[in-house]
């Protein structure tokens, strides 16, 4: 694991006040789920299966490619703190390259991410490949 701080660029508003820093446009911050996205969907209630889950080979290949290209890889999972050690062991055993692991994502799906930065969402539908741009309708706040 490594740190992204060296890549962050200072950002200022129109008044000259400092804002949260940003990565350069060519570097992406990937937040990637684990269960059902890079391996079989294993519920928290069956942690004995977590260490033996088989990774999706296409996920391993693409995620490690993104890491090698300099993008930030963060696994963001509904696994809890008690699953941290087994999850880190599994990621290492299966050679996933990553920077961060965030646990305790709310369970249940139907996520709605609200942020002051642009968020690009990609729904995993069975296979990791390079991403393509498609135009879709999105929900936005009224002006």
C-alpha positions as CSV (number, residue, x, y, z in Angstrom):
1,X,0.0,0.0,0.0
2,X,1.1,3.5,-0.7
3,X,-0.1,7.1,-0.2
4,X,-1.7,9.4,-2.7
5,X,-0.7,12.6,-0.8
6,X,2.2,13.3,-3.1
7,X,-0.1,13.5,-6.1
8,X,-2.7,15.8,-4.6
9,X,-2.9,19.3,-6.0
10,X,-3.9,22.4,-4.1
11,X,-7.3,23.9,-5.0
12,X,-8.7,27.3,-4.3
13,X,-12.1,28.9,-4.6
14,X,-12.8,32.3,-6.3
15,X,-12.1,34.1,-3.0
16,X,-8.6,32.5,-2.8
17,X,-9.7,30.2,0.1
18,X,-8.1,26.8,0.1
19,X,-10.3,23.9,-0.7
20,X,-9.8,20.1,-0.3
21,X,-7.0,19.1,-2.7
22,X,-7.6,17.1,-5.8
23,X,-5.8,14.4,-7.8
24,X,-4.7,15.3,-11.3
25,X,-7.4,14.7,-14.0
26,X,-5.6,11.7,-15.4
27,X,-5.5,9.9,-12.0
28,X,-8.7,8.2,-10.9
29,X,-9.8,7.2,-7.3
30,X,-11.3,3.8,-7.8
31,X,-13.6,2.6,-4.9
32,X,-14.3,-1.0,-5.5
33,X,-16.6,-3.4,-3.7
34,X,-15.3,-6.9,-2.9
35,X,-18.1,-9.4,-2.4
36,X,-20.0,-10.1,-5.7
37,X,-17.6,-7.7,-7.5
38,X,-14.1,-9.1,-7.4
39,X,-15.1,-12.5,-6.0
40,X,-18.2,-14.5,-5.1
41,X,-20.7,-12.8,-3.0
42,X,-20.0,-13.9,0.6
43,X,-22.2,-12.5,3.4
44,X,-20.7,-11.3,6.6
45,X,-22.5,-14.1,8.4
46,X,-20.2,-16.7,6.7
47,X,-16.7,-15.4,7.3
48,X,-15.2,-18.9,7.1
49,X,-15.7,-18.7,3.3
50,X,-13.9,-15.4,2.9
51,X,-10.3,-16.7,2.8
52,X,-11.1,-19.4,0.2
53,X,-13.2,-17.4,-2.2
54,X,-11.9,-17.5,-5.8
55,X,-11.1,-14.0,-7.3
56,X,-12.6,-13.1,-10.6
57,X,-9.6,-13.3,-12.9
58,X,-10.7,-10.4,-15.0
59,X,-11.1,-8.2,-11.9
60,X,-7.5,-9.0,-10.7
61,X,-6.1,-8.2,-14.2
62,X,-7.9,-4.9,-14.6
63,X,-7.5,-3.6,-11.0
64,X,-3.8,-4.4,-11.0
65,X,-3.5,-2.7,-14.4
66,X,-5.2,0.4,-13.0
67,X,-2.9,0.3,-10.0
68,X,0.2,0.0,-12.3
69,X,-1.1,3.0,-14.4
70,X,-0.9,5.1,-11.2
71,X,-4.6,5.2,-10.2
72,X,-5.7,4.9,-6.6
73,X,-7.3,1.6,-5.7
74,X,-9.5,1.5,-2.6
75,X,-11.5,-1.5,-1.7
76,X,-14.8,-0.3,0.0
77,X,-16.7,-3.2,1.5
78,X,-19.6,-4.0,3.8
79,X,-17.3,-6.4,5.6
80,X,-16.9,-5.3,9.2
81,X,-13.8,-4.6,11.4
82,X,-13.8,-8.2,12.5
83,X,-13.2,-9.2,8.9
84,X,-10.3,-6.9,8.3
85,X,-7.5,-9.4,8.9
86,X,-9.0,-12.1,6.7
87,X,-9.8,-9.6,4.0
88,X,-6.2,-8.3,3.9
89,X,-4.9,-11.8,3.9
90,X,-7.2,-12.7,1.0
91,X,-6.2,-9.6,-1.0
92,X,-2.5,-10.4,-0.5
93,X,-2.9,-14.1,-1.2
94,X,-4.6,-13.3,-4.5
95,X,-2.1,-10.6,-5.5
96,X,-4.5,-7.7,-5.6
97,X,-2.6,-4.4,-5.6
98,X,-4.3,-1.6,-3.7
99,X,-3.7,1.5,-1.6
100,X,-6.6,1.4,1.0
101,X,-9.2,-0.8,2.5
102,X,-12.4,0.8,3.8
103,X,-14.7,-1.4,5.9
104,X,-18.2,-1.1,7.2
105,X,-19.9,0.2,4.0
106,X,-23.7,0.1,4.7
107,X,-25.3,-3.1,3.6
108,X,-28.2,-3.5,1.3
109,X,-27.2,-1.8,-1.9
110,X,-29.4,1.0,-3.4
111,X,-26.5,3.4,-2.8
112,X,-26.9,7.1,-3.5
113,X,-23.6,8.9,-3.2
114,X,-23.8,12.7,-2.6
115,X,-20.5,14.6,-2.8
116,X,-19.2,18.0,-3.8
117,X,-16.9,16.3,-6.3
118,X,-17.8,14.6,-9.5
119,X,-18.7,11.0,-8.9
120,X,-18.7,8.5,-11.7
121,X,-20.6,5.3,-10.9
122,X,-20.1,2.0,-12.6
123,X,-22.3,-0.9,-11.9
124,X,-20.5,-4.3,-12.0
125,X,-22.5,-6.6,-14.2
126,X,-20.4,-9.8,-14.3
127,X,-17.1,-8.9,-16.0
128,X,-14.3,-6.4,-15.4
129,X,-13.1,-4.8,-18.6
130,X,-11.7,-1.4,-19.5
131,X,-14.2,1.3,-18.9
132,X,-16.0,3.0,-21.7
133,X,-18.0,6.3,-21.7
134,X,-21.7,6.1,-22.4
135,X,-24.3,8.9,-21.9
136,X,-26.9,8.2,-19.3
137,X,-29.6,10.2,-17.4
138,X,-28.6,11.1,-13.9
139,X,-30.4,12.6,-10.9
140,X,-29.2,16.0,-9.8
141,X,-30.2,18.6,-7.2
142,X,-32.5,21.4,-8.4
143,X,-30.7,24.7,-8.9
